[in-house]
């Protein structure tokens, strides 16, 4: 049951991010650029990092105490994605500069990223519904 919940949480947040990225592209990425341009992490960035850590902890809880067949798919994915979160926390200046550069020069890359995020969200919905 834990993996199903994780999948639905990830799917919903990814779908929302992807749809906002497509339908409110300029607004989203202007907002993101504003937050990543700051010398210190904003409260919003800290909240997003906290979300990522909660998902990581919930995933490992599920892996240890409520393991299901194919649970390793989510565990590996979330664990690998957490590297980005740790890097963001401890190398803020470097990573935020790279994000700002990507946002400013992203163009088609950002649109493709949003489409990939939507496809990923559909994959999480499918995992939650069919596998877990």
N, C-alpha and C positions, 0 to 999 in steps of 0.2 A: 504494500500500500504506500510506503514512503516513496518508492521510485515513481509511482504513478503521480503522486502529488508534486514531486520535483519536476517531472516532465511537463505537467500542466502549468506549473508556475513559469518554467523556462519558456514554454511555448507561448504563453500569453504575453509575457514581457517582450519576447523577441518579436512576436507579431505586431505588437503595439509600436515598438521601436521601428520596425521595418515600414509599417504603414505611415507613421509620422514622417519618417525619412523620405518617403515617396511623395506624400500629399502635402507636407509642410516642410519641404526640403530646406529652403532658405532659412526659415525660422529655426528649425532644429539645429542646423549647422552653425548659424550665427550664435545661437545660445551656447552650443558646445565650444565654439572658438572663444567666446567670452570667458567661460569657466577654465579652459585649458591655458589661456593666456596669463592667468594670474600667477604670481610668484609662489603663492601658497595654495594648498588645496581648499576649494570652497566647501561649504557645508553640503552642497548637492553632490559633489564628487565623493565626499566622505560617506554620504548616504548610499551611493552606488557601490562603493567599496564594501560597506557593511552588508549590503544585499548579497554581494558575491561571496563574502565569508560565511554568511548564514547558509547559503546554498551549499557551499563546500562542506560545512559541518553537518548539515542535514544529509548530504550524500554519503559521507563517511559513516554517519550513524546508521543509515539504511544498509550500507555495505556490511557493517559489523553485526548489527542486531536484527536486521530484517532482510537478509539477503534473498534475492530472487534470481532465477536463471536469467542471464543476460544483464544483470545489474552492473556488471563490469563496464558495459558500454557507457553508461552515464558516469560512473565513477572515474573512468579514465578521461573522458571528455572534460568533466568539471575540474578534475585535478590539473589537467594541462592548461585549461583556461585560467586557472587560479595563478599560474605563473605570471600572466599579464597583470593580474591584480596586485601581486606582491611587487612586481617591477614598478607599477604605477605608484604604490605606496612609498617605496624606498628610493626610487630614482625619479622623483616627480619632475624635476627640471628637464632632464633629458627626454623623458617620455612625453611630457606635455608639449615640449617644443616640436617633437615629431608629429604629434596629433594635430597641432595648429598648422604645421606645414602640409600635412595630408588634407586637412579641411580647406585650406586656401588654394591648394593646387589639385585637389581631388577630382573635380569634374566628373567624368564618367565612372571613375573608380568608386565614388561615394554612391552613385546610383546602383552600380553592380553590387556593392556591399549591402545595400538595403534589400535588394532582391534576394541575395544569398541568405540574409537574416530571415526573411519571410519563408524561404524554402526550409531553412533550419527549423523554424518554428513549426512548420507542418510536419517535419520529421519527429519533433518532440511530441506533438499531438498523436502521431501514429504510434510511436513507442509507448506512450501512456495508455493508449486505447487497445492496441493489439498485443503488446508484449507484456506489459506490467499489469 
